[in-house]
Amino acid sequence: MSLTIPSPASGTSPSASIDAAPEAAPPRTYQVRTFGCQMNVHDSERMAGMLEGAGYVPASGDHADVVVFNTCAVRENADNKLYGNLGMLAPVKAANPGMQIAVGGCLAQKDRETILKKAPWVDAVFGTHNVGALPALLDRARHNNEAQLEILESLDVFPSTLPTKRDSVYSGWVSISVGCNNTCTFCIVPALRGKEKDRRPGDILAEIQALVDDGAIEVTLLGQNVNSYGVEFGDRQAFSKLLRACGEIEGLERVRFTSPHPAAFTDDVIDAMAETPNVMPQLHMPLQSGSDKVLKDMKRSYRSTKFLGILDKVRERIPHAAISTDIIVGFPGETEEDFQATLDVVEKSRFATAFTFQYSKRPGTPAADLPDQLPKAVVQERFERLTALQDRIAAEENARQLGRRVEVMVTAQSGRKAEETHRLSGRSQDQRLVHFSVPEGSEKPRPGDLVTVTITEAAAFHLVADPATAADYTLRRSRAGDAWDRSQADSCGAPLPGSGSGTNGSKGGVSLGMPALPVRRS
């Protein structure tokens, strides 16, 4: 149950004039904490937009009047992470009457009343289909002095029609669909986000144009299965047409998308990628397993030969494409022979990076009831062998970048050693992370600007470019950099023109685009 908000103190003494106007209460502050995939990150932008539209302002420090958890339910540790964070906030809320806590996203859609039973100090629980209800639920919880639970079984409004507070001015997510029609046995997402719902192409392009008009030069098209886009309105080539239409948008320099499904990945999409200049030479193609038997058990409707054939076609048309993937280790019934098949496909695929996961048993999925659940020790040992192999391949593939001239879009986030190395960071066209230095006397870029540099060092998870002279460094100031300057001016943190990147410190920094650096999970 939520706590009643006390009336704000007037700040006047008993002898103050009764005609004195009461002091206005400051606006309530908020913080959105995001767990999970790119869809969750984008949903959090919607939540922030809804809250700001209702008069809330972002919290400038650790304390916020409203803390919203946007949750993931794909892995077991998502539950542990949420309830651990809620537990840490319980004494904070007890010490701050009027503070509210809300939980949304996939785990909220799944657990529902369980969240309020385990954490009765939570004020509002809402699901994946009613993000727009958040401000009203918070108001109702305060008015009624009790927790509010609202879970819908289908969308009440397409999320992209809601107000949005973007995490970045130079790069943005654009949803082209929500939900999924696949039935992968390990995945709970279709049960939580529903069947696929496609947006009309005109609405998508209008949102992209609005982002570009605001200064963005990069967009990432989002969907649980982007290349099945169009199934709802009967156009099997709708996704490739959408990519080509993005190529007609003036000022849009980089287009990415995630995630496709190998079973539905067709040649017209490869052609559109190769023939549309602003579609980047980067592809995230989830493998999940290299064993045909395991793929069948997963209900992944492709086999390893088809998967490798797609990669061959992509590399034939786009020779410098960087390809990333997702892999699950230890699926029920996976034998050593099955696992070796995965290692063989990984060796042949030469992924630039891979997101590797140990199988996590999720209640409500068919795989949770399969026999032959593997012992933790076996899964851990296989996981370590896979990551060792992929780390070697990633280092070898990055070493091939040495000496290449690459164009890097500068990001607001820098590497862990930035203060020591004085390097800035950004993403190349193929989405590789590049840390680079600015030659003495050269102009520093802003986030959103583009620099062209030569790769001088390579590691498994990043590249380094240290130009020897100013001639090795080219800066192109962009509209996105101008937009960054405007955003900093709006937040009273504007750097002087040409003084380099600044940061307002108000956000934890979510790196946009796919893929991010792989995270080792034990």
Solvent accessible surface area in square Angstrom, and as a share of the most:
residue,aa,sasa,rsa
1,M,132,0.59
2,S,4,0.03
3,L,77,0.38
4,T,90,0.52
5,I,64,0.33
6,P,82,0.52
7,S,103,0.67
8,P,91,0.57
9,A,93,0.72
10,S,54,0.35
11,G,74,0.71
12,T,73,0.43
13,S,63,0.41
14,P,147,0.93
15,S,105,0.68
16,A,39,0.30
17,S,73,0.47
18,I,172,0.87
19,D,127,0.66
20,A,54,0.42
21,A,89,0.69
22,P,117,0.73
23,E,125,0.56
24,A,89,0.69
25,A,63,0.49
26,P,110,0.69
27,P,78,0.49
28,R,50,0.18
29,T,33,0.19
30,Y,9,0.04
31,Q,47,0.21
32,V,35,0.20
33,R,71,0.26
34,T,44,0.26
35,F,36,0.15
36,G,51,0.49
37,C,56,0.33
38,Q,39,0.18
39,M,10,0.05
40,N,2,0.01
41,V,17,0.10
42,H,4,0.02
43,D,12,0.06
44,S,10,0.06
45,E,3,0.01
46,R,5,0.02
47,M,1,0.00
48,A,6,0.05
49,G,6,0.06
50,M,31,0.14
51,L,0,0.00
52,E,57,0.25
53,G,67,0.65
54,A,56,0.43
55,G,45,0.43
56,Y,14,0.05
57,V,55,0.32
58,P,55,0.34
59,A,10,0.08
60,S,109,0.71
61,G,44,0.42
62,D,137,0.71
63,H,92,0.41
64,A,1,0.01
65,D,36,0.19
66,V,0,0.00
67,V,3,0.01
68,V,0,0.00
69,F,0,0.00
70,N,0,0.00
71,T,1,0.01
72,C,18,0.11
73,A,0,0.00
74,V,69,0.39
75,R,35,0.13
76,E,97,0.43
77,N,67,0.34
78,A,12,0.09
79,D,25,0.13
80,N,99,0.51
81,K,100,0.42
82,L,0,0.00
83,Y,41,0.16
84,G,37,0.36
85,N,28,0.14
86,L,1,0.00
87,G,35,0.34
88,M,130,0.58
89,L,13,0.07
90,A,27,0.21
91,P,85,0.53
92,V,59,0.34
93,K,4,0.02
94,A,73,0.57
95,A,78,0.60
96,N,50,0.26
97,P,83,0.52
98,G,6,0.06
99,M,6,0.03
100,Q,3,0.01
101,I,0,0.00
102,A,0,0.00
103,V,0,0.00
104,G,0,0.00
105,G,3,0.03
106,C,6,0.03
107,L,0,0.00
108,A,0,0.00
109,Q,5,0.02
110,K,54,0.23
111,D,21,0.11
112,R,71,0.26
113,E,90,0.40
114,T,50,0.29
115,I,0,0.00
116,L,37,0.19
117,K,161,0.68
118,K,120,0.51
119,A,1,0.01
120,P,71,0.45
121,W,70,0.25
122,V,0,0.00
123,D,0,0.00
124,A,0,0.00
125,V,0,0.00
126,F,0,0.00
127,G,0,0.00
128,T,8,0.04
129,H,11,0.05
130,N,1,0.00
131,V,8,0.04
132,G,21,0.20
133,A,17,0.13
134,L,0,0.00
135,P,14,0.09
136,A,52,0.40
137,L,0,0.00
138,L,0,0.00
139,D,70,0.36
140,R,101,0.37
141,A,0,0.00
142,R,61,0.22
143,H,160,0.72
144,N,65,0.33
145,N,55,0.28
146,E,81,0.36
147,A,28,0.22
148,Q,17,0.08
149,L,63,0.31
150,E,47,0.21
151,I,30,0.15
152,L,56,0.28
153,E,121,0.54
154,S,75,0.48
155,L,44,0.22
156,D,89,0.46
157,V,61,0.35
158,F,38,0.16
159,P,14,0.09
160,S,15,0.10
161,T,95,0.55
162,L,25,0.12
163,P,70,0.44
164,T,43,0.25
165,K,63,0.27
166,R,51,0.19
167,D,42,0.22
168,S,14,0.09
169,V,49,0.28
170,Y,12,0.05
171,S,3,0.02
172,G,1,0.01
173,W,3,0.01
174,V,0,0.00
175,S,5,0.03
176,I,0,0.00
177,S,0,0.00
178,V,10,0.06
179,G,1,0.01
180,C,14,0.08
181,N,67,0.35
182,N,42,0.21
183,T,89,0.52
184,C,12,0.07
185,T,8,0.05
186,F,30,0.13
187,C,37,0.22
188,I,10,0.05
189,V,15,0.08
190,P,31,0.20
191,A,79,0.62
192,L,9,0.04
193,R,17,0.06
194,G,21,0.20
195,K,141,0.60
196,E,11,0.05
197,K,94,0.40
198,D,14,0.07
199,R,23,0.08
200,R,136,0.50
201,P,49,0.31
202,G,49,0.47
203,D,79,0.41
204,I,0,0.00
205,L,48,0.24
206,A,60,0.47
207,E,25,0.11
208,I,0,0.00
209,Q,72,0.32
210,A,53,0.41
211,L,16,0.08
212,V,4,0.02
213,D,99,0.51
214,D,99,0.51
215,G,2,0.02
216,A,3,0.02
217,I,2,0.01
218,E,6,0.03
219,V,0,0.00
220,T,2,0.01
221,L,0,0.00
222,L,2,0.01
223,G,4,0.04
224,Q,46,0.20
225,N,9,0.05
226,V,0,0.00
227,N,10,0.05
228,S,25,0.16
229,Y,3,0.01
230,G,0,0.00
231,V,77,0.44
232,E,86,0.38
233,F,59,0.24
234,G,68,0.65
235,D,40,0.21
236,R,221,0.81
237,Q,94,0.42
238,A,5,0.04
239,F,3,0.01
240,S,5,0.03
241,K,110,0.47
242,L,5,0.03
243,L,0,0.00
244,R,96,0.35
245,A,30,0.23
246,C,0,0.00
247,G,30,0.29
248,E,149,0.67
249,I,20,0.10
250,E,160,0.72
251,G,27,0.26
252,L,8,0.04
253,E,54,0.24
254,R,2,0.01
255,V,0,0.00
256,R,5,0.02
257,F,8,0.03
258,T,5,0.03
259,S,27,0.17
260,P,4,0.02
261,H,11,0.05
262,P,0,0.00
263,A,33,0.25
264,A,35,0.27
265,F,11,0.05
266,T,64,0.37
267,D,76,0.39
268,D,30,0.15
269,V,3,0.02
270,I,5,0.03
271,D,46,0.24
272,A,0,0.00
273,M,6,0.03
274,A,36,0.28
275,E,90,0.40
276,T,8,0.04
277,P,126,0.79
278,N,15,0.08
279,V,8,0.05
280,M,8,0.04
281,P,30,0.19
282,Q,10,0.05
283,L,1,0.01
284,H,1,0.01
285,M,0,0.00
286,P,9,0.06
287,L,0,0.00
288,Q,17,0.07
289,S,1,0.01
290,G,4,0.04
291,S,4,0.03
292,D,64,0.33
293,K,101,0.43
294,V,1,0.00
295,L,0,0.00
296,K,137,0.58
297,D,54,0.28
298,M,0,0.00
299,K,126,0.53
300,R,14,0.05
301,S,84,0.54
302,Y,6,0.02
303,R,87,0.32
304,S,17,0.11
305,T,110,0.64
306,K,91,0.39
307,F,0,0.00
308,L,36,0.18
309,G,27,0.25
310,I,10,0.05
311,L,2,0.01
312,D,95,0.49
313,K,93,0.40
314,V,0,0.00
315,R,66,0.24
316,E,139,0.62
317,R,99,0.36
318,I,19,0.10
319,P,100,0.63
320,H,118,0.53
321,A,12,0.09
322,A,7,0.05
323,I,0,0.00
324,S,3,0.02
325,T,0,0.00
326,D,27,0.14
327,I,0,0.00
328,I,20,0.10
329,V,1,0.00
330,G,2,0.02
331,F,0,0.00
332,P,4,0.03
333,G,18,0.18
334,E,7,0.03
335,T,65,0.38
336,E,81,0.36
337,E,142,0.64
338,D,12,0.06
339,F,1,0.00
340,Q,78,0.35
341,A,31,0.24
342,T,3,0.02
343,L,21,0.10
344,D,64,0.33
345,V,8,0.05
346,V,0,0.00
347,E,67,0.30
348,K,136,0.58
349,S,0,0.00
350,R,64,0.23
351,F,0,0.00
352,A,16,0.12
353,T,19,0.11
354,A,1,0.01
355,F,27,0.11
356,T,2,0.01
357,F,43,0.18
358,Q,9,0.04
359,Y,33,0.13
360,S,20,0.13
361,K,102,0.43
362,R,7,0.02
363,P,88,0.55
364,G,75,0.72
365,T,5,0.03
366,P,82,0.52
367,A,0,0.00
368,A,9,0.07
369,D,128,0.66
370,L,60,0.30
371,P,101,0.63
372,D,101,0.52
373,Q,67,0.30
374,L,37,0.19
375,P,84,0.53
376,K,126,0.53
377,A,76,0.59
378,V,54,0.31
379,V,11,0.06
380,Q,42,0.19
381,E,81,0.36
382,R,18,0.07
383,F,8,0.03
384,E,95,0.42
385,R,79,0.29
386,L,0,0.00
387,T,12,0.07
388,A,64,0.49
389,L,27,0.13
390,Q,6,0.03
391,D,40,0.21
392,R,104,0.38
393,I,0,0.00
394,A,2,0.02
395,A,39,0.30
396,E,66,0.30
397,E,15,0.07
398,N,6,0.03
399,A,48,0.37
400,R,170,0.62
401,Q,16,0.07
402,L,88,0.44
403,G,54,0.52
404,R,75,0.28
405,R,111,0.40
406,V,16,0.09
407,E,42,0.19
408,V,0,0.00
409,M,4,0.02
410,V,1,0.00
411,T,24,0.14
412,A,34,0.26
413,Q,63,0.28
414,S,57,0.37
415,G,22,0.21
416,R,229,0.84
417,K,122,0.52
418,A,22,0.17
419,E,163,0.73
420,E,134,0.60
421,T,43,0.25
422,H,147,0.66
423,R,51,0.19
424,L,33,0.16
425,S,3,0.02
426,G,0,0.00
427,R,27,0.10
428,S,3,0.02
429,Q,71,0.32
430,D,13,0.07
431,Q,7,0.03
432,R,27,0.10
433,L,25,0.12
434,V,0,0.00
435,H,30,0.13
436,F,0,0.00
437,S,25,0.16
438,V,29,0.17
439,P,18,0.11
440,E,177,0.79
441,G,85,0.82
442,S,27,0.18
443,E,76,0.34
444,K,102,0.43
445,P,0,0.00
446,R,4,0.02
447,P,0,0.00
448,G,0,0.00
449,D,0,0.00
450,L,2,0.01
451,V,0,0.00
452,T,38,0.22
453,V,0,0.00
454,T,37,0.22
455,I,3,0.01
456,T,64,0.37
457,E,89,0.40
458,A,38,0.29
459,A,37,0.29
460,A,24,0.18
461,F,74,0.31
462,H,59,0.26
463,L,2,0.01
464,V,6,0.04
465,A,0,0.00
466,D,46,0.24
467,P,18,0.11
468,A,93,0.72
469,T,74,0.43
470,A,59,0.46
471,A,90,0.70
472,D,51,0.26
473,Y,18,0.07
474,T,69,0.40
475,L,38,0.19
476,R,103,0.38
477,R,96,0.35
478,S,11,0.07
479,R,97,0.35
480,A,0,0.00
481,G,0,0.00
482,D,61,0.32
483,A,4,0.03
484,W,24,0.08
485,D,28,0.14
486,R,128,0.47
487,S,30,0.20
488,Q,3,0.01
489,A,58,0.45
490,D,124,0.64
491,S,53,0.34
492,C,127,0.76
493,G,30,0.29
494,A,53,0.41
495,P,27,0.17
496,L,140,0.70
497,P,111,0.70
498,G,28,0.27
499,S,60,0.39
500,G,2,0.02
501,S,47,0.30
502,G,23,0.22
503,T,103,0.60
504,N,71,0.37
505,G,59,0.57
506,S,49,0.32
507,K,88,0.37
508,G,88,0.85
509,G,36,0.35
510,V,57,0.33
511,S,49,0.32
512,L,21,0.11
513,G,5,0.05
514,M,13,0.06
515,P,11,0.07
516,A,47,0.36
517,L,76,0.38
518,P,20,0.13
519,V,86,0.49
520,R,95,0.35
521,R,76,0.28
522,S,101,0.65
